[in-house]
Amino acid sequence: MYNYLDFEKPVADLEGQILELKKLSESGEAVDVAEEIARLEKRSRDALRELYKALTPWQKAQVARHPDRPHCLDYVRALFTDFAPLAGDRSFGEDEAVVAGFGRFKGEPIAIIGQEKGNDTQSRLKHNFGMARPEGYRKAVRVMDLADRFNIPVVSLIDTAGAYPGIGAEERGQAEAIARSTSKCLSLKVPNIAVVIGEGGSGGAIAIATANLVYMLEHAIYSVISPEGAASILWRDATRAKDAATNMKITAQDLLLLKIIDGIIAEPIGGAHRAPEAVIRAAGETIEKGFADLAANVSDYRTHRREKFLAIGRNL
């Protein structure tokens, strides 16, 4: 059984009935119910398909935040071999909200930077729910410096509600660390590709997502602030997050039309959490094709990146 979102209740009811019938069938307490199970499974698939054909931006935000979606470390384990994580920023300490290190992708060296939310209470606390502190961004800069020095491409996996807003983080220079990480992304001489796999929130995402190519999963979101934060600022009412999400253009489909991202990676019906292996494989194929396209068509990655971001909002 899945963790169902509020708007998935019709599907949850149908799949609950299917589960009950299967239990009765296995216990021998019911006549043959295979035909009824097949009928309900078809109704469930159809209902799920109809729901996901017309998701609102707020519903997409809920899917992007689903706790069972594959997270950064799931992608790292599946797509990259010989991964060696680096720890610490050589200034203050380690930040486990940011996963950063080196490995191999399709046999070639690669630098990997990502935000990890965790998948249970213990790991979420360990990774601070994917909300990085300054030392996390400084660790990312450290890895990008090494990648530039040794001519190694960079992949970023974005999944954060935003940078950690605590007092300690601000005291240690959160804004400066985010700005320096963003600047480093822009100045890389090697190609970099970013994939928003869940939430791409605020400067916390931009700090590692300023790439030659930016992709999003179909039901991911990418925004300057969370819908709740925007509602609090605009209307002083966080309960109007649904209105904020609708007006902010946070979905992959909107951002592709606005030419802020370069492509969308399809998710299975029902979201990435229903078939994580397929989604991770599709992301890997997109990253591989992206690097091949950059190698074939771009001679100066820094100039390409600069022109890409300067053009945002100008060529609509």
Buried (B, 14 or more C-beta within 10 A) or exposed (E): EBEBBEBBEBBBEBBBBBEEBBEEBEEEEBEEBEEBBEEBEEBBBEBBEEBBEEBEBBBBBBBBBBEEBBBBBBBBEBBBEEBEBBEEBEEBBBBBBBBBBBBEBEEEBBBBBBBBBBBEEEBBEEBBBBBBBBBBBBBBBBBBEBBBEEEBBBBBBBBBBBBBEEEEBBEBBBEEBBBBBBEBBBEBEBBBBBBBBBBBBBBBBBBBBBBBBBBBBBBBBBBBBBBBBBBBEBEEEBEBBBBBBBEBBBBBBBBBEEBBBBBBBEBBBBBBBBBBEEBBEBBBEBBBEBBEBBEEEBEEBBEBBEEBBEEEEEEE
